[in-house]
């Protein structure tokens, strides 16, 4: 019987560590995104400019995601 060099506990530790890394990455990304409006306001942007910029950015992000997802699905290149 051939045994792998990795045990199930080391695999679990790796998955758990990557989960914690992902948690901190998400907290940083979402926290940074939450202060965009306040930062733009300190630069002198009006509420209309902040809202239009934020809304347009969100829309473009989702639009590009759906188009690239469709292309990846059609071509099979994930």
The first five atom37 places (N, CA, C, CB, O) and aatype in JSON, in Angstrom:
{
  "aatype": [20, 20, 20, 20, 20, 20, 20, 20, 20, 20, 20, 20, 20, 20, 20, 20, 20, 20, 20, 20, 20, 20, 20, 20, 20, 20, 20, 20, 20, 20, 20, 20, 20, 20, 20, 20, 20, 20, 20, 20, 20, 20, 20, 20, 20, 20, 20, 20, 20, 20, 20, 20, 20, 20, 20, 20, 20, 20, 20, 20, 20, 20, 20, 20, 20, 20, 20, 20, 20, 20, 20, 20, 20, 20, 20, 20, 20, 20],
  "atom_mask": [
    [1, 1, 1, 1, 1],
    [1, 1, 1, 1, 1],
    [1, 1, 1, 1, 1],
    [1, 1, 1, 1, 1],
    [1, 1, 1, 1, 1],
    [1, 1, 1, 1, 1],
    [1, 1, 1, 1, 1],
    [1, 1, 1, 1, 1],
    [1, 1, 1, 1, 1],
    [1, 1, 1, 1, 1],
    [1, 1, 1, 1, 1],
    [1, 1, 1, 1, 1],
    [1, 1, 1, 1, 1],
    [1, 1, 1, 1, 1],
    [1, 1, 1, 1, 1],
    [1, 1, 1, 1, 1],
    [1, 1, 1, 1, 1],
    [1, 1, 1, 1, 1],
    [1, 1, 1, 1, 1],
    [1, 1, 1, 1, 1],
    [1, 1, 1, 1, 1],
    [1, 1, 1, 1, 1],
    [1, 1, 1, 1, 1],
    [1, 1, 1, 1, 1],
    [1, 1, 1, 1, 1],
    [1, 1, 1, 1, 1],
    [1, 1, 1, 1, 1],
    [1, 1, 1, 1, 1],
    [1, 1, 1, 1, 1],
    [1, 1, 1, 1, 1],
    [1, 1, 1, 1, 1],
    [1, 1, 1, 1, 1],
    [1, 1, 1, 1, 1],
    [1, 1, 1, 1, 1],
    [1, 1, 1, 1, 1],
    [1, 1, 1, 1, 1],
    [1, 1, 1, 1, 1],
    [1, 1, 1, 1, 1],
    [1, 1, 1, 1, 1],
    [1, 1, 1, 1, 1],
    [1, 1, 1, 1, 1],
    [1, 1, 1, 1, 1],
    [1, 1, 1, 1, 1],
    [1, 1, 1, 1, 1],
    [1, 1, 1, 1, 1],
    [1, 1, 1, 1, 1],
    [1, 1, 1, 1, 1],
    [1, 1, 1, 1, 1],
    [1, 1, 1, 1, 1],
    [1, 1, 1, 1, 1],
    [1, 1, 1, 1, 1],
    [1, 1, 1, 1, 1],
    [1, 1, 1, 1, 1],
    [1, 1, 1, 1, 1],
    [1, 1, 1, 1, 1],
    [1, 1, 1, 1, 1],
    [1, 1, 1, 1, 1],
    [1, 1, 1, 1, 1],
    [1, 1, 1, 1, 1],
    [1, 1, 1, 1, 1],
    [1, 1, 1, 1, 1],
    [1, 1, 1, 1, 1],
    [1, 1, 1, 1, 1],
    [1, 1, 1, 1, 1],
    [1, 1, 1, 1, 1],
    [1, 1, 1, 1, 1],
    [1, 1, 1, 1, 1],
    [1, 1, 1, 1, 1],
    [1, 1, 1, 1, 1],
    [1, 1, 1, 1, 1],
    [1, 1, 1, 1, 1],
    [1, 1, 1, 1, 1],
    [1, 1, 1, 1, 1],
    [1, 1, 1, 1, 1],
    [1, 1, 1, 1, 1],
    [1, 1, 1, 1, 1],
    [1, 1, 1, 1, 1],
    [1, 1, 1, 1, 1]
  ],
  "atom_positions": [
    [[0.85, -1.18, 0.0], [0.0, 0.0, 0.0], [0.89, 1.24, 0.0], [-0.96, 0.0, 1.22], [1.8, 1.35, 0.82]],
    [[0.63, 2.14, -0.9], [1.41, 3.36, -1.01], [0.74, 4.46, -0.2], [1.57, 3.8, -2.49], [-0.45, 4.72, -0.37]],
    [[1.51, 5.09, 0.69], [0.95, 6.17, 1.51], [1.42, 7.5, 0.96], [1.35, 6.01, 2.99], [2.58, 7.66, 0.57]],
    [[0.54, 8.42, 0.95], [0.89, 9.78, 0.53], [1.67, 10.46, 1.64], [-0.39, 10.59, 0.17], [1.52, 10.11, 2.81]],
    [[2.5, 11.41, 1.28], [3.29, 12.14, 2.27], [2.43, 13.09, 3.1], [4.39, 12.91, 1.59], [2.86, 13.55, 4.15]],
    [[1.23, 13.39, 2.63], [0.35, 14.31, 3.34], [-0.72, 13.53, 4.09], [-0.3, 15.31, 2.37], [-1.34, 12.62, 3.54]],
    [[-0.92, 13.89, 5.33], [-2.0, 13.26, 6.08], [-3.26, 14.1, 5.95], [-1.61, 13.07, 7.57], [-3.21, 15.22, 5.45]],
    [[-4.37, 13.56, 6.41], [-5.61, 14.31, 6.32], [-5.58, 15.54, 7.22], [-6.8, 13.41, 6.68], [-6.22, 16.54, 6.91]],
    [[-4.85, 15.46, 8.33], [-4.79, 16.62, 9.22], [-3.97, 17.76, 8.59], [-4.19, 16.23, 10.58], [-4.29, 18.93, 8.8]],
    [[-2.93, 17.43, 7.82], [-2.18, 18.5, 7.17], [-2.99, 19.13, 6.04], [-0.84, 17.97, 6.62], [-2.88, 20.33, 5.8]],
    [[-3.81, 18.33, 5.36], [-4.69, 18.88, 4.33], [-5.73, 19.8, 4.97], [-5.38, 17.75, 3.54], [-6.02, 20.87, 4.45]],
    [[-6.28, 19.37, 6.1], [-7.25, 20.2, 6.81], [-6.6, 21.5, 7.27], [-7.83, 19.44, 8.01], [-7.21, 22.57, 7.15]],
    [[-5.4, 21.43, 7.79], [-4.69, 22.63, 8.23], [-4.45, 23.59, 7.06], [-3.36, 22.26, 8.88], [-4.55, 24.81, 7.23]],
    [[-4.13, 23.05, 5.89], [-3.92, 23.9, 4.72], [-5.22, 24.59, 4.32], [-3.39, 23.07, 3.54], [-5.23, 25.8, 4.07]],
    [[-6.32, 23.84, 4.26], [-7.61, 24.42, 3.88], [-8.03, 25.47, 4.91], [-8.7, 23.32, 3.77], [-8.53, 26.54, 4.54]],
    [[-7.84, 25.17, 6.18], [-8.19, 26.13, 7.23], [-7.34, 27.39, 7.12], [-8.01, 25.49, 8.61], [-7.86, 28.5, 7.28]],
    [[-6.05, 27.25, 6.87], [-5.17, 28.41, 6.72], [-5.57, 29.26, 5.52], [-3.7, 27.94, 6.58], [-5.59, 30.49, 5.61]],
    [[-5.88, 28.62, 4.4], [-6.3, 29.38, 3.22], [-7.64, 30.08, 3.47], [-6.42, 28.45, 2.0], [-7.87, 31.16, 2.93]],
    [[-8.51, 29.48, 4.27], [-9.76, 30.12, 4.63], [-9.54, 31.38, 5.45], [-10.64, 29.16, 5.39], [-10.2, 32.39, 5.24]],
    [[-8.59, 31.32, 6.39], [-8.27, 32.5, 7.21], [-7.64, 33.58, 6.34], [-7.33, 32.12, 8.37], [-7.95, 34.76, 6.5]],
    [[-6.75, 33.19, 5.43], [-6.13, 34.16, 4.52], [-7.21, 34.83, 3.67], [-5.07, 33.48, 3.61], [-7.19, 36.04, 3.48]],
    [[-8.16, 34.04, 3.17], [-9.26, 34.57, 2.37], [-10.13, 35.51, 3.19], [-10.1, 33.44, 1.81], [-10.58, 36.53, 2.67]],
    [[-10.36, 35.19, 4.46], [-11.14, 36.05, 5.33], [-10.49, 37.42, 5.45], [-11.29, 35.41, 6.72], [-11.16, 38.44, 5.3]],
    [[-9.18, 37.45, 5.73], [-8.5, 38.74, 5.86], [-8.45, 39.5, 4.54], [-7.08, 38.52, 6.39], [-8.55, 40.72, 4.52]],
    [[-8.29, 38.77, 3.43], [-8.31, 39.42, 2.13], [-9.66, 40.05, 1.83], [-7.97, 38.43, 1.04], [-9.73, 41.18, 1.34]],
    [[-10.74, 39.33, 2.13], [-12.09, 39.87, 1.92], [-12.36, 41.07, 2.81], [-13.13, 38.78, 2.18], [-12.96, 42.05, 2.37]],
    [[-11.92, 41.0, 4.07], [-12.13, 42.13, 4.98], [-11.4, 43.37, 4.47], [-11.66, 41.78, 6.42], [-11.93, 44.48, 4.54]],
    [[-10.19, 43.19, 3.96], [-9.43, 44.31, 3.44], [-10.1, 44.89, 2.19], [-7.99, 43.88, 3.11], [-10.24, 46.1, 2.07]],
    [[-10.51, 44.01, 1.28], [-11.12, 44.46, 0.03], [-12.45, 45.18, 0.29], [-11.34, 43.27, -0.91], [-12.68, 46.27, -0.22]],
    [[-13.3, 44.57, 1.09], [-14.61, 45.17, 1.36], [-14.48, 46.43, 2.19], [-15.52, 44.17, 2.07], [-15.21, 47.4, 1.97]],
    [[-13.56, 46.44, 3.14], [-13.33, 47.65, 3.93], [-12.81, 48.78, 3.09], [-12.36, 47.37, 5.07], [-13.2, 49.93, 3.27]],
    [[-11.92, 48.47, 2.16], [-11.4, 49.5, 1.26], [-12.47, 50.04, 0.34], [-10.26, 48.95, 0.44], [-12.51, 51.24, 0.06]],
    [[-13.34, 49.15, -0.13], [-14.43, 49.59, -1.0], [-15.45, 50.45, -0.28], [-15.11, 48.41, -1.61], [-16.09, 51.31, -0.88]],
    [[-15.59, 50.23, 1.01], [-16.58, 50.97, 1.79], [-16.18, 52.42, 2.03], [-16.81, 50.28, 3.11], [-17.04, 53.25, 2.31]],
    [[-14.91, 52.73, 1.91], [-14.47, 54.1, 2.19], [-14.23, 54.92, 0.93], [-13.21, 54.09, 3.02], [-13.77, 56.06, 1.01]],
    [[-14.53, 54.35, -0.24], [-14.32, 55.09, -1.49], [-15.1, 56.4, -1.53], [-14.71, 54.23, -2.67], [-14.56, 57.44, -1.92]],
    [[-16.35, 56.35, -1.14], [-17.19, 57.55, -1.16], [-16.66, 58.64, -0.24], [-18.6, 57.21, -0.78], [-16.61, 59.81, -0.63]],
    [[-16.28, 58.27, 0.96], [-15.75, 59.24, 1.91], [-14.43, 59.83, 1.41], [-15.57, 58.6, 3.29], [-14.16, 61.02, 1.58]],
    [[-13.61, 58.98, 0.81], [-12.35, 59.48, 0.27], [-12.57, 60.47, -0.85], [-11.49, 58.32, -0.22], [-11.92, 61.51, -0.91]],
    [[-13.5, 60.16, -1.75], [-13.8, 61.08, -2.84], [-14.37, 62.39, -2.31], [-14.77, 60.44, -3.83], [-14.11, 63.45, -2.87]],
    [[-15.15, 62.31, -1.24], [-15.71, 63.51, -0.63], [-14.6, 64.4, -0.07], [-16.73, 63.15, 0.48], [-14.69, 65.63, -0.15]],
    [[-13.56, 63.79, 0.51], [-12.44, 64.6, 1.03], [-11.67, 65.26, -0.1], [-11.49, 63.74, 1.86], [-10.99, 66.27, 0.11]],
    [[-11.77, 64.71, -1.31], [-11.13, 65.33, -2.47], [-11.98, 66.43, -3.07], [-10.84, 64.28, -3.51], [-11.55, 67.12, -4.0]],
    [[-13.2, 66.6, -2.55], [-14.06, 67.68, -3.0], [-15.16, 67.25, -3.96], [-13.25, 68.7, -3.65], [-15.83, 68.1, -4.54]],
    [[-15.37, 65.95, -4.13], [-16.41, 65.48, -5.03], [-17.78, 65.66, -4.38], [-16.19, 63.99, -5.41], [-17.93, 65.48, -3.17]],
    [[-18.75, 66.03, -5.19], [-20.1, 66.19, -4.67], [-20.75, 64.81, -4.49], [-20.95, 67.08, -5.61], [-20.23, 63.8, -4.96]],
    [[-21.89, 64.79, -3.82], [-22.61, 63.53, -3.6], [-23.03, 62.91, -4.92], [-23.83, 63.77, -2.71], [-23.03, 61.69, -5.07]],
    [[-23.4, 63.74, -5.88], [-23.82, 63.22, -7.19], [-22.66, 62.54, -7.9], [-24.39, 64.35, -8.06], [-22.82, 61.47, -8.49]],
    [[-21.49, 63.16, -7.85], [-20.32, 62.58, -8.51], [-19.93, 61.26, -7.84], [-19.13, 63.57, -8.48], [-19.61, 60.29, -8.52]],
    [[-19.98, 61.24, -6.51], [-19.64, 60.01, -5.78], [-20.61, 58.9, -6.13], [-19.64, 60.26, -4.26], [-20.19, 57.77, -6.4]],
    [[-21.91, 59.19, -6.13], [-22.89, 58.15, -6.4], [-22.85, 57.67, -7.84], [-24.28, 58.66, -6.09], [-22.98, 56.47, -8.09]],
    [[-22.65, 58.58, -8.79], [-22.57, 58.18, -10.2], [-21.33, 57.33, -10.44], [-22.56, 59.42, -11.12], [-21.38, 56.32, -11.13]],
    [[-20.21, 57.75, -9.86], [-18.96, 57.0, -10.04], [-19.07, 55.62, -9.41], [-17.79, 57.77, -9.42], [-18.67, 54.63, -10.03]],
    [[-19.61, 55.53, -8.21], [-19.75, 54.24, -7.54], [-20.72, 53.34, -8.29], [-20.22, 54.44, -6.09], [-20.45, 52.16, -8.48]],
    [[-21.84, 53.89, -8.7], [-22.83, 53.1, -9.43], [-22.32, 52.63, -10.78], [-24.08, 53.91, -9.63], [-22.56, 51.48, -11.16]],
    [[-21.62, 53.48, -11.48], [-21.06, 53.11, -12.78], [-19.98, 52.04, -12.61], [-20.48, 54.33, -13.49], [-19.89, 51.11, -13.42]],
    [[-19.17, 52.17, -11.57], [-18.14, 51.16, -11.31], [-18.74, 49.81, -11.0], [-17.27, 51.6, -10.17], [-18.27, 48.79, -11.51]],
    [[-19.79, 49.77, -10.18], [-20.47, 48.51, -9.87], [-21.09, 47.91, -11.12], [-21.55, 48.73, -8.79], [-20.99, 46.7, -11.37]],
    [[-21.75, 48.76, -11.91], [-22.39, 48.27, -13.13], [-21.36, 47.68, -14.09], [-23.16, 49.4, -13.82], [-21.58, 46.59, -14.62]],
    [[-20.26, 48.37, -14.3], [-19.24, 47.86, -15.22], [-18.62, 46.56, -14.7], [-18.14, 48.92, -15.43], [-18.33, 45.65, -15.48]],
    [[-18.42, 46.48, -13.39], [-17.88, 45.24, -12.82], [-18.78, 44.06, -13.09], [-17.67, 45.4, -11.34], [-18.31, 42.99, -13.48]],
    [[-20.08, 44.23, -12.86], [-21.02, 43.14, -13.1], [-21.19, 42.86, -14.59], [-22.38, 43.46, -12.47], [-21.34, 41.7, -14.98]],
    [[-21.17, 43.89, -15.42], [-21.32, 43.68, -16.86], [-20.14, 42.9, -17.42], [-21.46, 45.04, -17.59], [-20.31, 41.97, -18.21]],
    [[-18.93, 43.29, -17.02], [-17.74, 42.58, -17.5], [-17.74, 41.14, -16.98], [-16.45, 43.3, -17.05], [-17.36, 40.22, -17.7]],
    [[-18.18, 40.95, -15.74], [-18.23, 39.6, -15.17], [-19.2, 38.73, -15.94], [-18.63, 39.66, -13.69], [-18.9, 37.56, -16.21]],
    [[-20.37, 39.26, -16.31], [-21.32, 38.42, -17.05], [-20.85, 38.13, -18.46], [-22.66, 39.08, -17.09], [-21.06, 37.02, -18.95]],
    [[-20.24, 39.1, -19.12], [-19.74, 38.87, -20.48], [-18.59, 37.86, -20.45], [-19.29, 40.2, -21.12], [-18.55, 36.94, -21.27]],
    [[-17.66, 38.04, -19.54], [-16.53, 37.1, -19.49], [-16.98, 35.71, -19.06], [-15.44, 37.62, -18.53], [-16.42, 34.72, -19.52]],
    [[-18.0, 35.62, -18.19], [-18.55, 34.32, -17.82], [-19.19, 33.62, -19.0], [-19.56, 34.47, -16.7], [-19.03, 32.41, -19.17]],
    [[-19.92, 34.37, -19.81], [-20.54, 33.8, -21.0], [-19.47, 33.29, -21.98], [-21.44, 34.84, -21.69], [-19.59, 32.2, -22.53]],
    [[-18.44, 34.1, -22.18], [-17.36, 33.7, -23.09], [-16.64, 32.47, -22.55], [-16.35, 34.87, -23.29], [-16.34, 31.55, -23.32]],
    [[-16.36, 32.43, -21.26], [-15.68, 31.27, -20.68], [-16.55, 30.03, -20.8], [-15.34, 31.54, -19.2], [-16.04, 28.93, -21.03]],
    [[-17.86, 30.19, -20.64], [-18.76, 29.05, -20.75], [-18.79, 28.51, -22.17], [-20.16, 29.43, -20.31], [-18.78, 27.3, -22.39]],
    [[-18.82, 29.41, -23.14], [-18.87, 29.01, -24.55], [-17.58, 28.36, -25.02], [-19.18, 30.2, -25.41], [-17.61, 27.38, -25.77]],
    [[-16.43, 28.91, -24.6], [-15.14, 28.41, -25.07], [-14.62, 27.26, -24.23], [-14.13, 29.52, -25.09], [-13.76, 26.5, -24.68]],
    [[-15.12, 27.12, -22.99], [-14.63, 26.08, -22.1], [-13.28, 26.39, -21.49], [-14.55, 24.79, -22.83], [-12.64, 25.52, -20.91]],
    [[-12.84, 27.63, -21.62], [-11.55, 28.06, -21.05], [-11.82, 28.83, -19.78], [-10.74, 28.94, -22.07], [-12.03, 30.04, -19.8]],
    [[-11.81, 28.12, -18.68], [-12.11, 28.73, -17.39], [-10.84, 29.25, -16.8], [-12.78, 27.74, -16.45], [-10.86, 29.81, -15.7]]
  ]
}
